[in-house]
């Protein structure tokens, strides 16, 4: 519950729109301390639902990696394929 409350606090106290809001809120979530990985994950999920993947700075997307051998673009492609096969 504390991580959710901290994530919401970070989201509501960050300024800006789109990418600026997303990065600012995530920074606040991490700087708040405590269980920072959980807090940032919750904030990131909520921010992603609000702003979408396009708000994630390209520099951050380039650093993403997933299952061995997959990069950020591969994960986006796999997500689209999953939705296409389940829809």
C-alpha positions, -999 to 999 in steps of 0.1 A, spaced: 0 0 0 28 24 8 44 19 -26 11 26 -43 6 57 -22 42 69 -30 37 62 -67 5 82 -67 22 111 -48 50 112 -74 26 112 -103 5 140 -88 34 161 -79 54 159 -111 50 187 -136 48 188 -173 30 167 -200 39 135 -218 76 126 -217 84 154 -192 57 143 -168 67 106 -171 104 111 -164 97 136 -137 73 114 -119 95 84 -121 124 104 -107 103 115 -78 92 79 -72 127 67 -70 140 97 -49 112 92 -24 132 62 -11 118 30 5 109 2 -19 120 22 -49 118 -6 -75 82 -14 -66 72 22 -64 87 30 -98 71 -1 -113 37 10 -101 42 46 -112 56 34 -146 25 12 -151 1 41 -143 21 66 -164 23 42 -193 -14 38 -192 -18 76 -193 9 86 -217 17 55 -237 51 41 -248 58 71 -270 63 92 -238 93 70 -228 124 88 -239 141 71 -269 173 69 -249 155 48 -222 138 26 -248 172 19 -264 185 5 -230 155 -18 -226 162 -55 -227 141 -85 -220 144 -121 -224 180 -129 -236 185 -117 -271 155 -93 -272 157 -55 -271 130 -29 -267 118 -30 -303 116 -68 -301 94 -65 -270 71 -41 -287 68 -64 -317 61 -94 -295 34 -75 -276 17 -66 -310 19 -102 -321 4 -114 -288 -25 -90 -291 -31 -100 -328 -33 -137 -319 -56 -132 -289 -80 -107 -304 
